[in-house]
Amino acid sequence: MSEDPDVHTRRIARAGLDREDPTGWFEDLYSAASEGRAVVPWDRGTANPLLTEWFEASEPNGNGKTAVVIGAGTGWDAELVADRGYQTTAFDISPTAVDTAQRNHPDSQTQYVVADLLDQPADWHHAFDLVVEIYTVQALPISLQPTAVQKVGELVGPGGTLVVIASARREGQPDAEVEGPPWPLTRATIESFASAPDLRLIEVDESPSPSDPTATRWRAEFLRD
Ligand SMILES: C[S@@+](CC[C@H](N)C(=O)[O-])C[C@H]1O[C@@H](n2cnc3c(N)ncnc32)[C@H](O)[C@@H]1O
């Protein structure tokens, strides 16, 4: 495959979006990657450094606690969470992503499952002590983001923590000028995670992206009272 992975991914995404299927293209991409016909651009082969830093700074003890990793892809972030002692569920809408995660981590304690953030199992409602959302909401068109934000918040249990990591949209850039995917999140969208009942914004940081010095990323932490 000689085409740049980002360009190739956008082409696969565009085909899905043109058939008005904003989430079906993830399976197209992961299945092409599993056959060597594509590269998943966000598959770093390691946990997200901002999540690693968050664990180092917060030192949460996951023993006896539950966690869920949203849009878990090939599982690197979920493995970090499970290594910290959490009984971890990791889900993705793409069955091939879930298969790949299971194959990448054959001895894992993580439960990898196929599920849709926008139509999640009822027994996940307010069920998790730690919820990790990295780059899933921004992978959905802007029109779906308010629902996705609400669904992320619904996973957080009483006393639970939500960590959100996302690319930041350039200040003042209008929706119409954002050519996704991804559709990076505005500060207002980050703050809107706290619109859910009892979910409080504890901290939000904006830091430079390691891959693009002109771009920044959010890391935000929320707590459910
Ligand atoms: C940009 S990737 C990020 C993957 C991973 N979180 C990471 O940071 O490397 C977005 C992921 O979300 C998954 N996804 C997209 N829409 C979803 C949905 N509605 N429910 C569950 N997973 C979804 C995709 O299949 C993909 O693995």
The ligand as a MOL file (V3000), in Angstrom:
LIG
                    3D

  0  0  0     0  0            999 V3000
M  V30 BEGIN CTAB
M  V30 COUNTS 27 29 0 0 0
M  V30 BEGIN ATOM
M  V30 1 C -10.0930 7.5730 15.9180 0
M  V30 2 S -10.3190 5.9580 16.5190 0 CHG=1
M  V30 3 C -9.5380 6.0250 18.1010 0
M  V30 4 C -9.2200 4.6600 18.6510 0
M  V30 5 C -8.5930 4.6610 20.0540 0
M  V30 6 N -9.4950 5.2040 21.0400 0
M  V30 7 C -7.3000 5.4170 20.0550 0
M  V30 8 O -7.2260 6.4950 20.6390 0
M  V30 9 O -6.3460 4.9280 19.4360 0 CHG=-1
M  V30 10 C -12.0430 5.9080 16.9310 0
M  V30 11 C -12.4650 4.5190 17.3710 0
M  V30 12 O -13.8230 4.5650 17.7770 0
M  V30 13 C -14.5240 3.4880 17.2090 0
M  V30 14 N -15.9190 3.9470 17.1050 0
M  V30 15 C -16.4230 4.8670 16.2650 0
M  V30 16 N -17.7290 5.0660 16.4910 0
M  V30 17 C -18.0480 4.2490 17.5210 0
M  V30 18 C -19.2550 4.0020 18.2220 0
M  V30 19 N -20.3920 4.6300 17.8870 0
M  V30 20 N -19.2430 3.1000 19.2150 0
M  V30 21 C -18.0880 2.4420 19.5510 0
M  V30 22 N -16.9270 2.6440 18.9130 0
M  V30 23 C -16.9010 3.5400 17.9060 0
M  V30 24 C -13.8400 3.2200 15.8940 0
M  V30 25 O -14.0630 1.9300 15.3740 0
M  V30 26 C -12.3860 3.4740 16.2670 0
M  V30 27 O -11.7640 2.3270 16.7640 0
M  V30 END ATOM
M  V30 BEGIN BOND
M  V30 1 1 1 2
M  V30 2 1 2 3
M  V30 3 1 2 10
M  V30 4 1 3 4
M  V30 5 1 4 5
M  V30 6 1 5 6
M  V30 7 1 5 7
M  V30 8 2 7 8
M  V30 9 1 7 9
M  V30 10 1 10 11
M  V30 11 1 11 12
M  V30 12 1 11 26
M  V30 13 1 12 13
M  V30 14 1 13 14
M  V30 15 1 13 24
M  V30 16 1 14 15
M  V30 17 1 14 23
M  V30 18 2 15 16
M  V30 19 1 16 17
M  V30 20 1 17 18
M  V30 21 2 17 23
M  V30 22 1 18 19
M  V30 23 2 18 20
M  V30 24 1 20 21
M  V30 25 2 21 22
M  V30 26 1 22 23
M  V30 27 1 24 25
M  V30 28 1 24 26
M  V30 29 1 26 27
M  V30 END BOND
M  V30 END CTAB
M  END
